[in-house]
Amino acid sequence: MGPEINYPKEDYPDGAPTFKNYKGVVTLGTVVLSNSIEDNRFKTISDFKWCIHGGGEVQFVYHAKTYGIIHHNGKIIISEIYNEETEKTYNTVDELLEYKVGGDKLQDIITQAEIIE
């Protein structure tokens, strides 16, 4: 016999229906879809600009260092993770693309970097 359910009497003036069968609860496992590194890369500078213009926040790895791009108070902020000395603030994506990642401009490496978030 299944669990007892108390229905409001006004919904069922002749009495609530009876469950004929109860097999319990089935919990499905979590499905994790995994993209390849190539699937997660920006294919073009335009893809990157579209993402940032739309409020996207990005983390990427380049030469074994992790960088983050966030938005705050209408500005775009980029830095190497946990290294405040590398932090720069920009008004536009075009300005952001001039940021030096190591010795290279962001615009020259963003389509090659490993995007991790």
N, C-alpha and C positions, 0 to 999 in steps of 0.2 A: 504494500500500500504506500502511496506517495505522501508527500507532506500535506498537512492540512492548510488550506488557504481560506481566509475569512473574507468573503465577498460582501459588499454592501447589499442589504436585503432589497433595496429599491431597484438594483440592477437585475436581480433574479427573483421575481415574486414567487415562482414555483420551486425555488431552491437552486443552489449552485450546481453546475455540472460536476460529474465525478470523473476523475482521471482514471483511465483504464490501464495505463502503463506508465511507469516511471523508471528510467534507467540511470539517473544521476546526471552529473555535470561532466562534460568533456572539455578539457582545456587543450587548446592547440599550442604547439611550440612556436617560438619566435622565429620568424624568417628574416635572415640578414642577407640583403643583396650586396654583392661586392663588385664595385667597378674596378677596372684595371687602372693603373697609373695613367695610361694614355687616355682612358675615358674621362678622367678628371682634369686633364690639362686644358688650359684655354687654347683653343685652336688659332685664334687671331687676337690682335690687339683690340679689335672691335668687340669681341666676346668679353674681354676683360673690362673694357669701358662700360658696356651694357650692364655687367654685373655690379660694378661699383656705383654707377649712376642710379641703379635700382635699390641701393642700400645694402648690397652684399658685403659681407665681412669675410675676409679670406685669410687663411693661414697657408703658408707654403714653405717648402724646404729648398734651399739652394746652397750648394757646396757645404752640406752638412750643418747648416744653420737654419733655424726656423724663424720666420718673419710673420708678423700679423698686420692686417689692415682693418681698421675699425672706423666707425663714424661717431662723432661726438659734437654736439652743438653746431651742426651744419658744416663741420670740417671733416677732412679725411686724415686719419693719423696712421702712420706706418712706423714700425720699428722691429728690430730683432727682438724676439721674445726674451724677456727678463734682462734687457740691456737698455736702460733709459737713455744712455748716451747716444744711441742711434735713432731716437725718436724724432720724427719731423711731422709737422702739421701743414696740410695743404688745403686750398680752397677748391681746386678743380682736379679732375682725373688727369688732365694733360700735365698739370704741374707735378702730380704724383708720379707720373711716368718718368720724370727726370731724376727721381730718388736713386741714389747709388746703393746697390746691393753688392757688397764687397767693392769691387772696382768697376762694376758694370751698371748701366742704367736699367731701371726696372723695365722699361719698354723693350730692352734687348734680351731680357731673360724670362719674362713672365710666361711666354709660351713654351719654355723649356723646363721651368721649375715644377717640382712635384707639389701638386695642390693637395693638402691634407684635410682642409676644412673649408 
